[in-house]
Amino acid sequence: MWRYDNGFLINDKGKVLEVDGCQDVENRVVSVANKKGDICQQFDLIYADEYPEEPKKGELNKEFGFYVERPFYIISEMSSNRYIQVLDGKKLVIKTANGLNEQVFYFDQTSKTIKSK
């Protein structure tokens, strides 16, 4: 029998779930241990029907601060206000605004990265 209390999943013997070794690494085992109050013993519960959906195209991803797949320019704050441009498909440079797609970027929600158009 388990209960959830203030971030801890506690069984009927007072033991809690814990990420082994308190190491935040992929595929780390979760086991039952004596309660010490460590962060590796604390969990949040999010009910599946209340889980927030990923932002869709045109919506703001609040965690990253970008609108999904909405084109944008990256403009230098230096006095010339040049635009970042992809040059030769691989190098980033600053250039005067020229209307080329190489100066247009967007946030890809799937990969959580900025991509060039």
NORJO-V800654 format. One record per residue. N is the residue number from 1. SS is DSSP state (a for helix, b for strand, c for the rest). BURIAL is # if it has 16 or more other C-alpha atoms within 10 Angstrom, else .. Layout:
<<N/SS/BURIAL> <N/SS/BURIAL>>
//
This chain:
<<1/c/.> <2/b/.> <3/b/.> <4/b/.> <5/b/.> <6/c/.> <7/c/.> <8/b/#> <9/b/#> <10/b/#> <11/b/.> <12/c/.> <13/c/.> <14/c/.> <15/c/#> <16/b/#> <17/b/#> <18/b/#> <19/b/#> <20/a/#> <21/a/.> <22/a/.> <23/c/.> <24/c/.> <25/c/.> <26/c/.> <27/c/.> <28/c/.> <29/c/.> <30/b/.> <31/b/.> <32/b/#> <33/b/.> <34/c/.> <35/c/#> <36/c/.> <37/c/.> <38/c/.> <39/a/.> <40/a/#> <41/a/#> <42/c/#> <43/c/.> <44/c/.> <45/c/.> <46/c/.> <47/c/.> <48/a/.> <49/a/.> <50/a/.> <51/c/.> <52/c/.> <53/c/.> <54/c/.> <55/c/.> <56/c/.> <57/c/.> <58/c/.> <59/c/.> <60/b/#> <61/b/#> <62/c/.> <63/c/.> <64/c/.> <65/c/.> <66/b/#> <67/b/#> <68/b/#> <69/c/#> <70/c/.> <71/c/#> <72/b/.> <73/c/#> <74/c/.> <75/b/#> <76/c/.> <77/c/.> <78/c/.> <79/c/.> <80/c/.> <81/c/.> <82/c/#> <83/b/#> <84/b/#> <85/b/#> <86/b/#> <87/b/.> <88/c/.> <89/c/.> <90/c/.> <91/b/.> <92/b/.> <93/b/.> <94/b/#> <95/b/#> <96/c/.> <97/c/.> <98/c/.> <99/c/.> <100/c/.> <101/a/.> <102/a/#> <103/a/#> <104/c/#> <105/b/#> <106/b/#> <107/b/#> <108/b/#> <109/c/#> <110/c/.> <111/c/.> <112/c/.> <113/b/.> <114/b/.> <115/b/.> <116/b/#> <117/c/.>>
//
